[in-house]
Amino acid sequence: WLEESPWCSYLTQPPSWLDASSLKKGQYLVMPRLKPIHSPNVNFGKFVGLHTRRTPFPMVMPITEKLARLLGLYLAEGFTYLGKNSEGSDSGKVYLAFGKHEKKLITETIRLFDEVFSLKAWTDETETGIKVCVGSNILARFFTHNFGAGARRKRIPSFVMHSEGSIV
């Protein structure tokens, strides 16, 4: 399918559709760049439930480079927990799991949660890594709804795909 030399790669056959699960090592996935939507926003309104935080949370916010970076980190490393606490109220948490050696990413993630959402993240060290954790029912619902649950079912939401090139 591809001819390669030290300085370039090019297609030797026209691209064709196939299910991503059938890709084999050495094959390439080509995705079209979608036309950007002028100033896409993220709407958190439908993820607000009965038991949400008492401090204000932005219901609509533009996709900035900082938010986009946090979304990308979540896509690569994140997962959510949606459960109930001891009083029966919703208890949503967002986790990003890193290797212990990824100290810069851990620090950056904590800073981004604070700068983008004014949320204080904490870390939880495991035997093999460090999880950055943040408690937010809104974000747990948002990430699960837009990015999917489980590593094999994660997806890039359309509002990210339609963002400006500097964001994507």
Sine and cosine of phi, psi and omega as CSV:
sin_phi,cos_phi,sin_psi,cos_psi,sin_omega,cos_omega
0.00,0.00,-0.61,0.79,-0.02,-1.00
-0.86,-0.51,0.66,-0.76,0.19,-0.98
-0.98,-0.18,0.71,-0.71,0.00,-1.00
-0.79,-0.61,0.59,-0.81,0.14,-0.99
-0.71,-0.71,0.10,-1.00,-0.02,-1.00
-0.86,0.51,-0.33,0.94,-0.12,-0.99
-0.89,-0.46,-0.10,1.00,0.01,-1.00
-0.29,-0.96,0.27,-0.96,0.14,-0.99
-0.74,-0.68,0.61,-0.79,0.06,-1.00
-0.53,-0.85,0.42,-0.91,-0.02,-1.00
-0.96,0.29,0.66,-0.75,0.11,-0.99
-0.97,-0.24,-0.19,0.98,0.06,-1.00
-0.69,-0.72,0.40,-0.92,0.06,-1.00
-0.91,0.42,0.51,-0.86,0.05,-1.00
-0.89,0.45,0.47,-0.88,0.04,-1.00
-0.67,-0.74,0.37,-0.93,0.01,-1.00
-0.99,0.15,0.69,-0.72,0.16,-0.99
-0.43,-0.90,0.40,-0.91,-0.01,-1.00
-0.92,0.38,0.72,-0.70,-0.05,-1.00
-0.85,0.53,-0.49,0.87,-0.02,-1.00
-0.93,0.37,-0.26,0.96,-0.01,-1.00
-0.99,-0.10,0.10,1.00,0.07,-1.00
-0.90,0.43,0.60,-0.80,0.01,-1.00
-0.90,-0.44,0.35,-0.94,0.02,-1.00
-0.81,0.59,0.73,-0.69,0.00,-1.00
1.00,-0.08,-0.26,0.97,0.05,-1.00
-1.00,0.10,0.42,-0.91,-0.02,-1.00
-0.92,-0.38,0.55,-0.84,0.08,-1.00
-0.96,-0.29,0.83,-0.55,0.00,-1.00
-0.95,-0.30,0.79,-0.61,0.03,-1.00
-0.84,-0.55,0.68,-0.73,0.06,-1.00
-0.95,0.30,0.51,-0.86,0.13,-0.99
-0.99,0.17,0.82,-0.57,0.02,-1.00
-0.99,0.16,0.49,-0.87,0.01,-1.00
-0.91,0.40,0.78,-0.62,-0.01,-1.00
-0.91,0.42,0.59,-0.81,0.14,-0.99
-1.00,-0.06,0.71,-0.70,-0.03,-1.00
-0.86,0.51,0.86,-0.51,0.07,-1.00
0.72,0.69,0.90,0.44,0.04,-1.00
-0.89,0.45,0.59,-0.81,0.02,-1.00
-0.89,-0.45,0.38,-0.92,0.11,-0.99
-0.96,-0.29,0.79,-0.61,-0.01,-1.00
-0.96,-0.27,0.90,-0.43,-0.01,-1.00
-1.00,-0.08,-0.06,1.00,-0.12,-0.99
-0.80,0.60,-0.68,0.73,-0.06,-1.00
-0.97,0.24,-0.06,1.00,0.02,-1.00
-0.98,-0.20,0.03,1.00,0.05,-1.00
-0.99,0.16,0.81,-0.58,-0.01,-1.00
-0.92,-0.40,-0.16,-0.99,-0.01,-1.00
-0.89,0.46,-0.66,0.75,-0.05,-1.00
-0.95,-0.32,1.00,0.04,0.05,-1.00
-0.88,-0.48,0.11,-0.99,-0.07,-1.00
-0.90,0.43,0.42,-0.91,-0.08,-1.00
-0.99,0.13,-0.35,0.94,0.03,-1.00
-1.00,0.04,0.44,-0.90,-0.06,-1.00
-0.86,0.51,0.59,-0.81,0.05,-1.00
-0.81,-0.59,0.72,-0.70,-0.02,-1.00
-0.91,0.41,0.85,-0.53,0.00,-1.00
-0.97,0.24,-0.56,0.83,0.05,-1.00
-0.73,-0.68,0.73,-0.69,0.06,-1.00
-0.59,-0.81,0.55,-0.84,0.03,-1.00
-0.95,0.32,0.42,-0.91,0.07,-1.00
-0.99,0.11,0.97,-0.22,0.04,-1.00
-1.00,-0.06,0.14,-0.99,0.05,-1.00
-0.89,0.45,-0.58,0.81,0.02,-1.00
-0.92,0.38,-0.71,0.71,0.04,-1.00
-0.89,0.45,-0.69,0.73,0.01,-1.00
-0.87,0.49,-0.65,0.76,0.03,-1.00
-0.89,0.46,-0.68,0.73,0.03,-1.00
-0.91,0.42,-0.65,0.76,0.05,-1.00
-0.89,0.46,-0.65,0.76,0.03,-1.00
-0.91,0.41,-0.65,0.76,0.06,-1.00
-0.89,0.46,-0.66,0.76,0.04,-1.00
-0.89,0.45,-0.70,0.71,-0.02,-1.00
-0.84,0.54,-0.66,0.75,-0.03,-1.00
-0.98,0.20,-0.62,0.78,-0.22,-0.98
-0.81,-0.58,-0.06,1.00,-0.22,-0.98
-0.99,-0.15,0.31,-0.95,0.15,-0.99
-0.40,-0.92,0.24,-0.97,-0.05,-1.00
-0.82,-0.58,0.30,-0.95,0.14,-0.99
-0.76,-0.65,0.80,-0.59,0.09,-1.00
-0.83,-0.56,0.93,-0.36,-0.02,-1.00
-0.53,-0.85,-0.35,-0.94,0.01,-1.00
-0.86,-0.52,0.56,-0.83,0.09,-1.00
-1.00,0.02,-0.08,-1.00,-0.09,-1.00
-0.91,0.42,-0.36,0.93,0.03,-1.00
-1.00,-0.04,0.02,1.00,0.00,-1.00
1.00,0.05,0.06,1.00,0.04,-1.00
-0.99,0.12,0.39,-0.92,0.05,-1.00
-0.86,0.51,0.59,-0.81,0.04,-1.00
-0.69,-0.72,1.00,-0.09,-0.02,-1.00
-0.97,-0.22,0.68,-0.73,0.03,-1.00
-0.69,-0.72,0.54,-0.84,0.09,-1.00
-0.90,-0.43,0.73,-0.68,-0.01,-1.00
-0.82,-0.57,0.59,-0.81,0.19,-0.98
-0.80,-0.60,0.85,-0.53,-0.10,-0.99
-0.98,-0.20,0.80,-0.60,-0.03,-1.00
-0.80,-0.60,0.36,-0.93,0.17,-0.99
-0.95,0.31,0.43,-0.90,-0.02,-1.00
-0.87,0.48,-0.42,0.91,-0.01,-1.00
-0.99,0.17,-0.16,0.99,-0.07,-1.00
-1.00,-0.01,0.78,0.63,-0.10,-0.99
-0.88,0.47,-0.62,0.79,0.00,-1.00
-0.91,0.42,-0.66,0.75,0.03,-1.00
-0.92,0.40,-0.61,0.79,0.03,-1.00
-0.89,0.46,-0.76,0.65,0.02,-1.00
-0.88,0.47,-0.68,0.73,0.01,-1.00
-0.88,0.47,-0.68,0.74,-0.01,-1.00
-0.90,0.44,-0.70,0.71,0.04,-1.00
-0.87,0.50,-0.71,0.70,0.00,-1.00
-0.89,0.46,-0.68,0.74,-0.02,-1.00
-0.91,0.42,-0.65,0.76,0.05,-1.00
-0.87,0.49,-0.62,0.78,0.01,-1.00
-0.94,0.33,-0.75,0.67,-0.07,-1.00
-0.94,0.34,-0.62,0.78,-0.07,-1.00
-0.99,0.11,-0.69,0.72,-0.12,-0.99
-0.89,-0.46,-0.01,1.00,-0.10,-1.00
0.83,0.56,0.62,0.78,0.03,-1.00
-0.94,-0.34,0.70,-0.72,0.04,-1.00
-1.00,0.01,0.90,-0.43,0.03,-1.00
-1.00,-0.03,0.37,-0.93,0.08,-1.00
-0.74,-0.68,0.20,-0.98,0.01,-1.00
-0.91,-0.42,0.48,-0.88,0.04,-1.00
-0.75,-0.66,0.93,-0.38,-0.04,-1.00
-1.00,0.06,0.75,-0.67,0.08,-1.00
-0.94,-0.35,-0.06,-1.00,-0.01,-1.00
-0.90,0.44,-0.58,0.81,-0.11,-0.99
-0.94,-0.35,-0.17,0.99,-0.07,-1.00
-0.28,-0.96,-0.21,-0.98,0.02,-1.00
-0.75,-0.67,0.77,-0.64,0.07,-1.00
-0.98,-0.21,0.75,-0.67,0.19,-0.98
-1.00,-0.01,0.79,-0.61,-0.11,-0.99
-0.84,-0.54,0.59,-0.81,0.11,-0.99
-0.60,-0.80,0.71,-0.71,0.01,-1.00
-1.00,-0.05,0.91,-0.40,0.03,-1.00
-0.31,-0.95,0.92,-0.40,0.08,-1.00
-0.88,0.48,-0.66,0.75,-0.04,-1.00
-0.88,0.48,-0.77,0.64,-0.03,-1.00
-0.93,0.37,-0.59,0.81,0.04,-1.00
-0.88,0.47,-0.70,0.71,0.05,-1.00
-0.91,0.42,-0.70,0.71,-0.02,-1.00
-0.86,0.52,-0.78,0.62,-0.04,-1.00
-0.91,0.42,-0.67,0.74,0.01,-1.00
-0.89,0.46,-0.71,0.70,-0.03,-1.00
-0.92,0.40,-0.71,0.70,-0.13,-0.99
-1.00,0.04,-0.50,0.87,-0.07,-1.00
-0.95,-0.33,-0.16,0.99,-0.03,-1.00
1.00,0.06,0.10,-0.99,-0.01,-1.00
-0.85,-0.53,0.70,-0.72,-0.01,-1.00
1.00,0.03,0.65,-0.76,-0.08,-1.00
-0.84,0.54,-0.62,0.78,-0.05,-1.00
-0.97,0.25,-0.29,0.96,-0.04,-1.00
-0.93,-0.37,0.15,0.99,0.03,-1.00
-0.93,0.36,0.48,-0.88,-0.01,-1.00
-0.57,-0.82,0.33,-0.94,0.08,-1.00
-1.00,-0.08,0.86,-0.50,-0.03,-1.00
-0.94,0.35,0.42,-0.91,-0.07,-1.00
-0.89,0.46,-0.53,0.85,-0.01,-1.00
-0.91,0.41,-0.41,0.91,0.10,-0.99
-0.98,0.18,-0.70,0.71,-0.02,-1.00
-0.89,0.46,-0.46,0.89,-0.01,-1.00
-1.00,-0.09,0.21,0.98,0.01,-1.00
-0.99,0.13,0.25,-0.97,0.04,-1.00
-0.86,0.51,0.42,-0.91,-0.02,-1.00
-0.83,0.56,-0.60,0.80,0.00,-1.00
-0.93,0.38,-0.40,0.92,0.01,-1.00
-0.99,0.11,-0.71,0.71,-0.04,-1.00
-0.95,0.31,0.00,0.00,0.00,0.00
